[in-house]
């Protein structure tokens, strides 16, 4: 979660207080309706009880964010880390469950809004009916790359978190992310219903790639916000 340097709030509690005192006056940058950045912002609005104006862009919103036309966004760390390091954006919090190595002094949103957690992850799939032995080999090789010290360091420096998994583990993650109560807007211990902000994904077929079948998943990589 990052704001422009001129924004008066320097912490999440200050941001929430300012937003409640100025409803509808803070512009939130999003790359489009239904994007992860949009959904993360809507979840924040719901759980913090604030009114932010969603400004959806077809292209990059960074020129307007850096220029102050929009004031805040919750964007994947790899795309904003250089601006944060250069002082062109101010990081208020990360949206993962734990603090991140790349920004160790930046708190999590969950430290102020219990239960808030939002991450972007990327997975690798294979065409439907790919032989199991090929899936297993791909899984081994991809996971080996994710734990390679040089690759791991590069990803960590960008704010990404490598998460090697077995095909079965990744299938379980997909189930939790698509069918679980992740987007209810309630603390984890009190979640019972999913919000329609992030409706269930069709896990049948996506082109010639089947993402919902555990046997076809090879590995995954998480990008943190």
C-alpha positions in Angstrom: 0.0 0.0 0.0 1.7 3.2 -1.2 0.8 6.9 -1.3 2.4 9.9 -2.9 5.1 11.6 -0.7 2.9 14.7 -0.3 0.0 12.8 1.2 -0.5 13.8 4.8 -0.9 10.3 6.3 2.3 8.4 7.1 0.8 5.3 8.7 -2.3 3.1 8.0 -4.1 4.4 11.1 -3.4 8.0 9.9 -4.6 7.1 6.4 -7.9 5.6 7.8 -8.5 8.7 10.0 -7.8 11.1 7.1 -10.0 9.1 4.8 -12.9 9.1 7.3 -12.5 12.8 7.7 -12.5 13.3 4.0 -14.9 10.8 2.5 -14.8 10.5 -1.3 -11.8 12.8 -1.6 -9.0 10.3 -2.0 -8.4 8.8 -5.4 -7.3 5.2 -5.6 -5.4 4.1 -8.7 -6.4 0.8 -10.3 -5.3 -0.8 -13.6 -8.9 -1.8 -14.3 -12.2 -3.2 -13.0 -11.7 -6.6 -11.5 -8.0 -6.5 -11.4 -6.2 -7.6 -8.2 -5.3 -4.0 -7.4 -9.0 -3.0 -7.7 -10.1 -6.0 -5.5 -7.5 -5.3 -2.9 -8.7 -1.7 -2.7 -12.3 -2.7 -2.4 -11.5 -5.1 0.4 -9.6 -2.4 2.2 -12.5 0.0 1.8 -14.9 -2.5 3.2 -12.8 -3.6 6.2 -11.5 -0.1 7.1 -14.9 1.5 6.6 -13.6 4.3 4.3 -14.8 5.8 1.1 -12.1 6.0 -1.6 -12.8 6.9 -5.3 -11.7 4.1 -7.6 -9.9 5.5 -10.7 -9.5 2.7 -13.3 -6.8 3.0 -15.9 -6.4 1.2 -19.2 -2.7 1.8 -19.2 -0.1 2.5 -16.4 -1.4 4.6 -13.6 2.1 5.4 -12.3 2.5 8.8 -14.1 -0.7 10.1 -12.4 0.2 8.5 -9.1 3.7 10.0 -9.1 2.2 13.3 -10.2 -0.4 13.3 -7.4 -3.5 13.2 -9.5 -4.3 9.9 -7.6 -3.0 9.5 -4.1 -3.0 5.8 -3.2 -2.8 2.3 -4.5 -2.3 -1.3 -3.3 0.0 -2.6 -6.0 2.3 -5.6 -6.3 5.7 -4.8 -4.8 7.9 -5.7 -7.8 6.2 -2.9 -9.9 6.5 -0.2 -7.2 9.6 -1.1 -5.2 12.0 1.1 -7.2 9.7 4.1 -6.7 9.6 3.4 -3.0 13.3 3.1 -2.8 13.8 6.4 -4.7 11.4 8.2 -2.4 8.9 8.9 -5.2 6.2 6.8 -3.3 5.8 6.2 0.4 5.0 2.7 1.5 2.4 2.6 4.3 2.1 -1.2 4.6 2.4 -4.6 2.9 -0.7 -6.7 2.5 0.8 -10.1 3.2 0.3 -11.9 6.5 3.9 -11.2 7.6 6.3 -8.4 7.0 8.5 -8.7 4.0 12.3 -9.0 3.9 12.5 -6.4 1.1 10.7 -3.8 3.3 11.4 -5.0 6.9 10.4 -1.8 8.6 7.0 -1.6 6.8 4.1 -3.1 8.8 1.4 -5.3 7.4 -2.1 -3.9 6.9 -3.2 -6.7 9.2 -1.4 -5.2 12.1 -4.0 -2.4 12.0 -7.0 -4.2 10.4 -7.1 -7.7 11.8 -7.7 -10.3 9.1 -6.7 -8.2 6.1 -4.5 -10.1 3.8 -4.2 -9.9 0.0 -1.5 -11.3 -2.3 -1.0 -11.8 -6.0 0.5 -15.1 -7.0 1.5 -16.6 -10.4 1.4 -20.3 -11.2 2.5 -22.5 -14.0 0.2 -25.0 -15.7 0.5 -27.6 -18.4 -1.9 -28.7 -21.1 -4.7 -31.1 -20.1 -3.7 -34.8 -20.2 0.0 -34.1 -19.9 1.7 -37.3 -18.7 2.2 -37.4 -15.0 5.9 -38.1 -15.4 6.3 -34.8 -17.4 4.4 -32.9 -14.8 6.7 -34.3 -12.1 9.8 -33.4 -14.0 8.6 -29.9 -14.7 7.7 -29.5 -11.1 11.2 -30.6 -10.0 13.0 -28.3 -12.4 10.9 -25.3 -11.7 11.2 -25.7 -8.0 14.9 -26.1 -8.3 15.0 -22.8 -10.1 12.9 -21.1 -7.4 15.3 -22.2 -4.6 18.5 -21.4 -6.6 20.3 -18.8 -4.4 20.9 -16.3 -7.3 17.3 -16.5 -8.6 15.8 -16.4 -5.1 17.9 -13.3 -4.2 16.8 -11.6 -7.3 13.1 -12.3 -6.8 13.4 -11.3 -3.1 15.1 -8.0 -4.1 12.1 -7.3 -6.3 9.7 -8.0 -3.5 8.6 -11.4 -4.7 8.4 -14.5 -2.5 9.3 -17.8 -4.2 6.9 -20.6 -3.0 8.0 -24.0 -4.4 5.1 -26.5 -4.2 4.1 -29.9 -5.3 1.3 -30.2 -7.9 -1.0 -31.4 -5.2 -0.2 -28.5 -2.9 -0.7 -26.0 -5.7 -4.1 -27.6 -6.5 -5.0 -27.1 -2.8 -4.0 -23.5 -3.0 -6.2 -23.0 -6.1 -9.1 -24.5 -4.2 -8.7 -22.2 -1.2 -8.2 -19.2 -3.4 -11.3 -19.8 -5.6 -13.7 -21.7 -3.3 -12.6 -20.7 0.2 -13.7 -17.7 2.3 -10.7 -15.6 1.4 -12.6 -12.5 0.3 -15.3 -12.3 2.9 -13.9 -9.0 4.4 -13.9 -10.6 7.8 -11.0 -11.7 10.1 -9.8 -15.1 9.2 -11.2 -16.7 12.3 -14.6 -15.2 11.6 -15.0 -15.9 7.8 -18.1 -17.7 6.7 -19.1 -16.2 3.3 -17.0 -15.1 0.3 -17.7 -11.6 -1.1 -18.7 -11.4 -4.7 -15.9 -9.0 -5.3 -13.9 -12.0 -6.4 -16.4 -14.6 -7.8 -15.4 -18.2 -8.3 -13.1 -18.9 -11.3 -14.2 -21.4 -13.9 -11.8 -24.3 -13.2 -12.9 -26.5 -16.1 -10.8 -25.4 -19.1 -9.0 -22.2 -20.0 -8.1 -22.6 -23.6 -6.1 -25.7 -23.7 -4.8 -25.3 -20.2 -6.6 -26.9 -17.3 -6.0 -25.0 -14.1 -8.5 -26.7 -11.8 -7.0 -30.2 -12.1 -4.4 -30.8 -9.4 -2.6 -33.3 -11.6 -1.8 -30.7 -14.2 -0.2 -28.1 -11.9 3.5 -27.8 -11.9 4.7 -25.1 -9.5 3.8 -21.6 -8.3 5.4 -18.2 -7.5 3.9 -15.7 -5.2 4.2 -11.9 -5.8 3.6 -9.9 -2.7 1.9 -6.5 -2.3 
